[in-house]
């Protein structure tokens, strides 16, 4: 992998622990540092602790909607890129998510190379 992604950190937020763990492993194999949380409420405390370069955020979380999490993030860290992920095809939700600056939407399932390309594009 080209050096530009080495040492970058990604925070993966997904309540599906198996998926989040798989993403963390795959991104780590590509040279990225990865942290994982399974609840949206953990995101505001994790960001200053790990200082991620990008956020991979599931829209459907059990405690907070991913769009709500993104709005909290944008209020405190406006430059942090967000890649939303979802299994659902909800046009209104997609429109709301993409109305935030520096965001992308990815439909699950996706492969690691597609996610890495998305991370590159938002940085």
JOSUL-V527032 format. One line per field, one symbol per residue. phi: phi as a letter, one per 20 degrees, with the letter a starting at -180 (. if undefined). psi: psi as a letter, one per 40 degrees, with the letter a starting at -180 (. if undefined). Layout:
# JOSUL-V527032
phi=???
psi=???
This chain:
# JOSUL-V527032
phi=.gffefmfdcdecbfefffffffffffffeneeccccdcfffffefgffdlfebddcffedfdcfgffgffffffdcfeffcdfcbeeddffffffffffflccccefebeffffffffgfee
psi=hiedeieihhhhhhegdddddddddddddeeihhihieiddedddddddegieihhhhdgiddiidddddddddddgdehihhiiieighdddddddeeiifiihhhiiiidddddddddde.
